[in-house]
Amino acid sequence: MRIELSGILSASITETTEMAKVAAPKKTETLTLRLDPKTKYAIELLARDQKRTLAGAIEWAVQKAMSSQEVGASLGVCSFQELVDQTWTPDELQRVMNLGANAEHLLSHDESCLWAVIKSNPLFYMDAVKVNGHLQRHVFFVARIMYSEALIRERAEQLAAHGKFAPITLDEIYEASGGDLPAAEKAAEDLTFRISKEKLLKGFGAK
């Protein structure tokens, strides 16, 4: 059986973006590749045959591979394309949270440090709720995380450098919010998207 990924975090974060000013996302990124001559030649032929640019041919090949390659995730097995669709956001910290909740084993070292600071703190994250041993949902306290981004990054650097970090306190979060935390907490409570495994299966269908 294959189970579609949870949209838990991306939904709650997306709806709270009005609470913070964010920079416009880039439309494209630059990637420099080193390829052996034969592979480069193959890409050129593929691009010519499909009437694409070299970049377009590479994008097409990657998307095709993502659709067919499967990966283990927190709610079961899905394609890489499904994983990317569920975890991608232009904001790095939100992306780390999405990936940590869905496929923690794919986090880089730096991302793992950010995720550890968030996941280990009950002020930010509630462990996945389980019923009879089965995952039901993840719960994030989005407003607290948004206001605490600088603190989270600071603690992640501590963890990377020393192997340990001081937990972020509620007082620190309140100070970082400039006193706006109570109203933000209510907004987060209203917007936090909690979804059960049964509802997930009903909405997307088991495969």
Beta strands, then each sheet from edge to edge (+ up, - down):
strand 1: 70-73
strand 2: 76-79
strand 3: 125-131
strand 4: 134-140
sheet 1: 1+ 2-
sheet 2: 3+ 4-
end
